[in-house]
């Protein structure tokens, strides 16, 4: 069994951020965020990947229960193909965010961004497989080093996949091939 200190924990950038009807300019308003979904996959050889999804709102009455219900409704809309791509942005370290619009059963519109196109799940799967392989190889460029309150050091690494897509992952050990 591999010692715990050697295990790498890679969190694929797949955070779901809901933008409210107030629009992009609402960044100065107090926002509430609730984690509505977490998943970790052990790929063996000490490689684990995870996804954390959060729902954010500037509504002061927004609750964790409301966030989970909204998440479930959006998942249903994704499964039904009932969404519209609004735009694709390029952010820090070259990461792309795909911004989608959803019309909820209440008639309310929600926009949120994800790290992979929703209409191509096979591409998302291929990206995850390639990212997992690159993590196992210790590939990547260290773009940031974070120190947790617990004292744990996390190296944020940027990798470029074979199709040019940029992904990041975090590791608690300096990846062997990292620059």
C-alpha positions in Angstrom: 0.0 0.0 0.0 1.3 3.4 -0.9 2.0 5.7 2.0 -0.7 8.4 2.5 1.9 11.2 2.0 2.6 10.0 -1.5 -1.0 9.9 -2.6 -1.9 12.6 -5.1 -5.2 14.3 -5.0 -6.1 16.0 -8.2 -9.2 18.1 -8.3 -10.2 18.6 -12.0 -11.5 22.1 -12.5 -15.1 21.4 -12.7 -16.7 23.8 -10.3 -20.2 24.9 -11.2 -20.8 28.6 -10.6 -24.4 29.9 -10.9 -24.7 33.4 -12.1 -27.9 35.1 -11.0 -30.3 37.2 -12.9 -28.5 40.3 -11.6 -25.9 39.4 -14.2 -22.1 39.5 -14.4 -22.0 42.9 -12.7 -23.3 41.6 -9.4 -19.8 40.8 -8.1 -19.9 43.5 -5.5 -23.0 42.0 -3.9 -22.7 39.5 -1.0 -23.0 36.0 -2.4 -23.8 32.7 -0.8 -22.3 29.5 -2.1 -23.3 25.9 -1.1 -21.6 22.7 -2.2 -24.3 20.5 -3.8 -22.2 17.7 -5.2 -18.9 16.1 -4.5 -17.3 13.0 -6.1 -13.9 11.4 -5.8 -12.6 8.6 -8.1 -9.6 6.5 -7.1 -7.7 5.6 -10.3 -5.2 3.4 -8.5 -1.5 4.0 -8.2 -2.2 6.8 -5.7 -4.1 8.9 -8.2 -7.4 10.3 -7.2 -9.5 12.9 -9.0 -12.5 14.8 -7.7 -15.2 17.1 -8.7 -16.9 19.7 -6.4 -20.0 21.5 -7.6 -21.2 24.7 -5.9 -24.3 26.8 -6.4 -23.9 30.6 -5.8 -26.6 33.2 -5.4 -26.8 36.9 -4.3 -30.3 36.2 -2.8 -29.9 36.7 1.0 -32.6 34.1 1.5 -30.8 31.4 -0.6 -30.5 28.2 1.4 -28.6 25.0 1.0 -31.9 23.1 0.3 -32.7 25.6 -2.5 -29.2 25.2 -4.0 -29.6 21.4 -4.0 -33.0 21.6 -5.7 -31.7 24.0 -8.3 -28.8 21.7 -9.0 -31.1 18.7 -9.4 -33.3 20.7 -11.8 -30.3 21.8 -13.8 -29.1 18.2 -14.0 -32.5 17.2 -15.4 -32.3 20.0 -18.0 -28.8 18.9 -19.0 -30.0 15.3 -19.5 -32.9 16.6 -21.6 -30.6 18.8 -23.7 -32.5 21.9 -22.6 -29.8 24.5 -22.4 -28.2 27.2 -24.6 -24.5 28.0 -24.9 -24.1 31.7 -24.2 -20.4 32.1 -24.6 -16.9 30.6 -24.0 -14.4 32.6 -22.0 -10.7 32.1 -21.4 -9.6 32.7 -17.9 -6.6 32.3 -15.6 -3.8 30.1 -17.0 -5.8 29.6 -20.2 -8.7 27.6 -18.7 -11.9 27.8 -20.8 -15.3 28.2 -19.2 -18.4 27.4 -21.2 -21.3 29.6 -20.0 -24.8 28.1 -20.5 -28.3 29.4 -20.0 -31.1 27.3 -18.5 -34.8 28.2 -18.0 -36.1 26.7 -14.8 -39.6 25.4 -14.2 -40.3 28.6 -12.3 -39.6 30.6 -15.5 -36.4 32.0 -14.0 -33.3 31.9 -16.1 -30.0 30.7 -14.7 -26.5 31.0 -16.3 -23.5 29.0 -15.2 -20.1 28.0 -16.4 -18.5 24.6 -16.6 -15.0 23.5 -17.8 -16.2 21.1 -20.6 -18.9 21.5 -23.3 -22.2 19.9 -22.2 -23.1 18.6 -25.6 -20.0 16.3 -25.9 -19.7 14.0 -22.9 -17.3 11.7 -24.8 -14.9 14.7 -25.1 -15.2 15.3 -21.4 -14.4 11.7 -20.7 -11.4 11.7 -23.0 -10.1 14.8 -21.4 -10.5 13.3 -17.9 -8.7 10.1 -19.0 -5.8 12.1 -20.5 -5.6 14.3 -17.5 -5.4 11.3 -15.2 -2.6 9.8 -17.3 -0.7 13.1 -17.2 -1.1 13.3 -13.5 0.3 9.8 -13.1 3.3 10.8 -15.2 3.8 13.9 -13.0 3.4 16.3 -15.9 2.6 19.9 -15.6 3.8 23.4 -14.9 3.5 24.6 -11.3 1.5 27.8 -11.6 0.7 28.4 -7.9 1.7 26.9 -4.5 -0.9 27.1 -1.7 -0.4 26.3 1.9 -3.5 25.1 3.8 -4.1 26.0 7.5 -3.3 22.3 8.3 0.2 22.9 6.9 -0.4 20.8 3.8 1.2 22.3 0.6 -0.8 22.0 -2.6 0.9 22.5 -5.9 -1.5 23.8 -8.6 -0.3 22.5 -12.0 -1.3 23.5 -15.5 -1.2 20.9 -18.3 -2.0 21.2 -22.0 -3.9 18.2 -23.4 -3.1 16.7 -26.8 -6.0 18.8 -28.4 -4.7 22.0 -26.9 -7.2 22.1 -24.0 -5.7 23.5 -20.8 -6.5 21.8 -17.5 -5.3 22.3 -13.9 -4.9 19.9 -11.0 -3.7 20.1 -7.5 -1.2 17.7 -5.9 0.1 17.5 -2.3 3.5 16.3 -3.7 5.6 18.1 -6.2 4.9 16.3 -9.5 8.1 14.6 -10.7 8.0 16.2 -14.2 6.7 19.6 -13.1 8.5 22.7 -14.3 
